[in-house]
């Protein structure tokens, strides 16, 4: 029996093919997707809030709003139609929060604090968690700086900018790493979300992994682990909290971020491989950091594990048990469920704080209920409040010591 010969097709791919065909086509498609999802610049818009939302965030009864509006001259909101509730812009909402908050306020001369979100692996909801926490912290009245330390630029995307298409290497951490800049003020830009500024990232940021070893070869005394710490220090008088999203690797960049941080949050899905990877991360970081000068003096305000993408399966529950036994009280008590709502938000290049209602199903027939939305948002609210509470405690202690 004759077997017809399958025509040979050349499947070989050169670096030039990857650059000119695969990468170019993928980037073009991403631009088309962005064009259909997002409006022209500034593309993304902050959410609006009702009087009930503001009352809940500020911790008073909605009935007091009229009195407080008159007493403090606060925004009255905008009527969107006959019989509809008034809506408040994000800026108006932040004005209410600032005027009525009972939270400890950082005093001039007391520096802001830095939180790193880190994990060896990708796909653990590290970026979505870090951006969500940054947004929520502004709703506590904080001025927040978000630093995208991942060359993939996902946090930059969530803040409304297109990495590579809009962000050049000079807009990222690279000039600081090259030694062309002494601090990070040059890279700070505003976002669509008031009181949330961004230092963006793009693919070129991966050059840091080559630039830093070059510095070490040129000067054996070069403090390669303190580049970001020194570059960030002058900005800590201007920001209450700095949130840094790291690459999914224990790289030179990640080491720099962790050594600059006052706190570390590890988003961790309760899956066996993710758990195993997390143990390796801490071991390797301890070994690397332990060899650095004055390592014994480094103290973190807190280090916590935050479970994400939690699925309601027995296997997942088993791994949750491993995580709690391994990390004890460092495991945050609430977790983010694996949710179609979360996937829908990220698919729209948004977080759960950007929109209050998202389609649950891809066919658009089922809408998320308020209960579903709150169930997804509550763990992020609680984590943000925990972070803010810890920093309030630190600020109070430092202010008492300098009084």
Secondary structure, 3 states (H helix, E strand, C coil): CCCCCCCCCCCCCCHHHHHHHHHHHHHHHHHHHHHHHCCCCCCCCCCCEEHHHHHHHHCCCHHHHHHHHHHHCCCCCEECCCCCCEEECHHHHHHHHHHHCCCCCCCCCCCCEEEEECCCCCCCCHHHHHHHHHHHHHCCCCCEEEEECCCCCHHHHHCCCCECCCECHHHCCHHHHHCCCCCHHHHEEECCCCCEEEECCCHHHHHHHHHHHHHHHHCCCCCHHHHHHHHHHCCCCCCCEEEEECCCCCCHHHHHHHHHCCEEEEEEECCHHHHHHHHHHHHHHHHHHHCCCCHHHCCCCEEEEEEECECCCHHHHHHHHHHHHHHHHHECCCCCECCHHHHHHHHCCCCCCCCCCCECCCCCCCECCHHHHHHHHHHHHHHHHHHHHHHHHHHHHHHHHHC
